[in-house]
Amino acid sequence: MTTRLRGRSFADGAITAAKIATDAVTADKIAANAVGSSEINLAANYAFTGTVTGAGSNIQEMFSGVCDGRSLTVSSGTYTLQNVTTYQSLTNSYADITGSSITYTPPSGTTTVVYRFIAHLDSRGYSGINHQKFFIDSTEVIPAYRSVTPGEYVGNAHNCQGHVFEYTIQCNAGSDDAANAKFTSWTSSKTLKIQARRYSATYACDIHRNRYRDGASATGSYAFAAPVLTIIAIK
């Protein structure tokens, strides 16, 4: 004999998790469509503390934004991007690329952090050769060095284009090696940034700058090209 009990037979709160044996309720014991919007408040907020296994994304967290001073909140905290409002002219000395600096601590369980910075380069002399270094705190990551040439060697220096700098940082290495972007763990804040300089005054280059617009020179606010910074933590 099977006895069926209706939900209205029980007082609210009469059945708690402590009164239900482990594995007593399985998927095959719940009728199709038995739990719907009338049983679960779909507008409410729920805190999930378990672990989902199997198919799914391996991204722990990700944030991306225009470097205009905005703040972005993810599971590991709130991060404020630098506020870049004008272009930057490179010199013969290395300087931080505006907008490229972020101080970050990934969430627990992260194995890889992806750093991505998109900027617009404008050749102001010939091909606009410039050199870019990637730093983790005060250590330069040697394999991340980039020699960048926005265009061909021509006297009119018309070249103006976007440039993507991307590098990955390992967080579960066998030993710490900051110069190669490898760490056994990453549990406290580290500052990531790019520094750049021009090859020489003859090969001048501006960053975050547009040269042309609609068949003429770019002027006013159109002469500025805002950078974008993205951080991805992978488990």
Secondary structure, DSSP 4 states (H G I P E B T S, - for coil): ------GGGS-TT-S-GGGS-TT-S-GGGS-TT-S-TTTS-TTS-----S---SSS--EEEEEEEETBT-EEEETTEEEE--B--S-EE--SS-EEPTT--EEE-PPTT--EEEEEEEEEEEESSTT--EEEEEEETTEE-GGG-EEE--S-S-TT---EEEEEEEEEEESS-SS-BGGGTB-S---S-EEEEEEEEES-GGG-EEESB--EETTEE--GGGGB---EEEEEEE-
